[in-house]
């Protein structure tokens, strides 16, 4: 499942970050920010009417991501 498709508040774990193309700088930046295999993540809030941005929490840090950026992150949903 893509992080952009994760329901608000549902716990998940990062599986991987997919590169849109070779040497994708956005995917690399997401990895640098901590979106790495095994990290717990959840969607805290969404923009108006389900639009951009998404407020994402990974560990104790929160990030605002565009849906296109969140779609590069593959997660595994966890039981609450």
C-alpha positions as CSV (number, residue, x, y, z in Angstrom):
1,X,0.0,0.0,0.0
2,X,1.2,3.5,-0.7
3,X,1.5,6.0,2.1
4,X,-0.8,8.4,0.1
5,X,-3.5,5.7,0.3
6,X,-3.1,5.0,4.1
7,X,-6.3,6.1,6.0
8,X,-5.8,8.9,8.5
9,X,-4.6,7.7,11.9
10,X,-3.9,4.1,10.8
11,X,-0.5,2.8,12.0
12,X,1.9,1.4,9.4
13,X,5.6,0.6,8.9
14,X,7.7,1.8,6.0
15,X,8.6,-1.0,3.6
16,X,10.6,1.0,1.0
17,X,10.8,4.2,-1.0
18,X,10.4,3.8,-4.8
19,X,12.5,5.9,-7.2
20,X,10.4,7.5,-10.0
21,X,13.5,7.3,-12.2
22,X,17.2,6.6,-11.8
23,X,18.9,8.9,-9.3
24,X,15.5,10.3,-8.1
25,X,16.5,13.2,-5.7
26,X,13.1,13.3,-4.0
27,X,13.2,9.6,-3.2
28,X,16.7,10.0,-1.8
29,X,15.6,13.0,0.3
30,X,12.7,11.0,1.7
31,X,15.2,8.3,2.7
32,X,17.5,10.9,4.3
33,X,14.6,12.3,6.3
34,X,14.0,8.8,7.9
35,X,11.6,7.1,5.6
36,X,13.5,3.8,5.7
37,X,12.5,0.1,6.1
38,X,10.9,-0.7,9.4
39,X,10.1,2.9,10.6
40,X,6.6,3.3,12.1
41,X,4.6,6.0,10.2
42,X,1.1,7.4,10.2
43,X,-1.0,10.0,8.4
44,X,-1.9,12.6,11.0
45,X,-4.0,15.0,8.8
46,X,-4.9,15.8,5.2
47,X,-5.4,19.0,3.4
48,X,-8.9,20.3,2.7
49,X,-11.2,17.9,1.0
50,X,-8.5,15.2,1.0
51,X,-6.1,17.3,-1.0
52,X,-2.4,18.3,-0.5
53,X,-0.6,18.3,1.8
54,X,-0.6,15.3,4.0
55,X,0.8,15.6,7.5
56,X,2.9,12.5,8.2
57,X,4.4,11.4,11.5
58,X,7.5,9.2,11.5
59,X,8.9,8.6,14.9
60,X,8.4,11.8,16.8
61,X,8.9,14.0,13.7
62,X,6.1,15.4,11.5
63,X,6.4,16.3,7.8
64,X,4.1,17.8,5.3
65,X,4.3,15.9,2.0
66,X,2.5,16.2,-1.3
67,X,0.5,13.2,-2.3
68,X,2.9,12.6,-5.2
69,X,5.8,12.4,-2.7
70,X,3.8,10.2,-0.3
71,X,2.9,7.9,-3.2
72,X,6.7,7.0,-3.5
73,X,6.6,5.4,0.0
74,X,5.4,1.9,0.2
75,X,4.1,0.9,3.7
76,X,2.7,-2.2,5.4
77,X,-0.4,-1.5,7.5
78,X,-0.3,-2.7,11.1
79,X,-3.0,-3.7,13.6
80,X,-4.0,-0.8,15.9
